[in-house]
Amino acid sequence: MAEYVIMVNGKLNTYENYEDIPKRFDHVIKFLPDVIPEPHTEEEHKEIETYNDKLQELMKRELK
């Protein structure tokens, strides 16, 4: 199960679904996407390859 801990207005919020994370927030505290057990299909490899991009996108959305 995925776990994303995001600080919003000084409060820690936990999300299981990436799409539920607010557009603006204070900080990414924990980024733990679903672990896909091996062996991976080609589709699963493509999903895994998106993880870094998703983390980078979240970091851009942090309030500075």
FENCOR-V227161 format. One record per backbone hydrogen bond with DSSP energy under -1.0 kcal/mol. CO is the residue of the C=O (numbers start at 1). NH is the residue of the N-H. If there is no record, write none. Layout:
BEGIN
co = [CO & CO]
nh = [NH & NH]
END
This chain:
BEGIN
co = [3 & 4 & 5 & 5 & 6 & 7 & 7 & 8 & 11 & 13 & 15 & 17 & 18 & 25 & 27 & 30 & 32 & 41 & 42 & 43 & 44 & 45 & 47 & 48 & 50 & 51 & 52 & 53 & 54 & 55 & 56 & 57 & 61]
nh = [32 & 15 & 29 & 30 & 13 & 26 & 27 & 11 & 8 & 6 & 4 & 20 & 21 & 63 & 7 & 5 & 3 & 45 & 46 & 47 & 48 & 49 & 50 & 51 & 54 & 55 & 56 & 57 & 58 & 59 & 60 & 61 & 25]
END
